């Protein structure tokens, strides 16, 4: 996994959707979670604060940051609280 973006997601004609965020963040593992977090940040950066895709990305970013730390330790209690 690299932090290189999928060109279609960053093209001028593409509107970022909630499904784009879910697809990118869904199968994250602790090892790659911070790479995915960075990709999500760049993806939703131009969106307004109230955009549904950005709001979901912000929740996913929190989850990914916890996954990076807690997932490696095997302690999922905080992670479960965020993902509900």
Number of C-alpha atoms within 10 A of each C-alpha: 7 8 13 8 12 10 9 9 14 14 10 8 8 10 13 19 16 15 12 16 22 15 11 16 20 13 10 18 15 18 14 16 23 20 17 24 24 13 21 23 14 12 21 22 12 10 14 11 12 8 14 15 21 23 17 16 24 18 12 23 21 14 21 27 17 21 25 19 17 16 19 13 10 10 13 14 10 14 18 12 9 13 10 6
